[in-house]
Amino acid sequence: MSVAVTADIVGSRTLTDRGGAQRHLEGAVDRVESDFPLSERPLRPTVGDELQGVYPTLAAASAAVLLIRLALPDGIECRFGIGVGPIDDVPSATVGTISEGPAWWAARAAIDTVHAKQSRTLPGVRTWAAAAESQDAAVREAVRLANSGFVARDQLVTAMAERVRRITYRRCLGDTQRAIAAAEGITQSAVSQALAASGGAVLVDAVQTLLAAE
């Protein structure tokens, strides 16, 4: 079993600096890969505003997606579709291999679900997972549980200001509140209050729990 992740940029057609947005996004992905090397194949651009990557487990993909969201600057957001299932590498004479298979189809279905939920009653949702048809009941249950968490945590991240996301990300890295306060030019009390008021402390605990499974 593998976990495929497809991402696209929210509102990419309306961005005034599409190239700059792409650079910021790729920079955020590279930062997370450096700080938390969780992927088998890092998220990389494919076509248009899409990126694709592969992770060894649902926990690794879940942690990486959350960390990328925290690492992005204001004005740039992504949707993430996570697909659990087999991945096939098809040989190609021109590009080496082409990655396809049920995990990718599930990831595409998942990102379509994000689009649908955003346009209805859950505008803050950015992440969804789907299991390929071949996956057993245990995998499907794990995906359902993951999705219930994605809805809640996405709401927290979507409502965060950029500074609060930075603070939360650095706490995920293990930086102390004192060190973060010095870097941000604020008091340690302000860091603590920001984490408590925004739900950032909850997200830090969530990342630690996911990483403990790896």
Helices and strands as residue ranges (DSSP letters): E 2-9, G 12-14, H 18-35, E 41-45, E 50-55, H 58-71, E 78-85, E 88-92, E 96-100, H 102-118, E 127-131, H 137-159, H 162-173, H 177-184, H 188-198, H 200-212
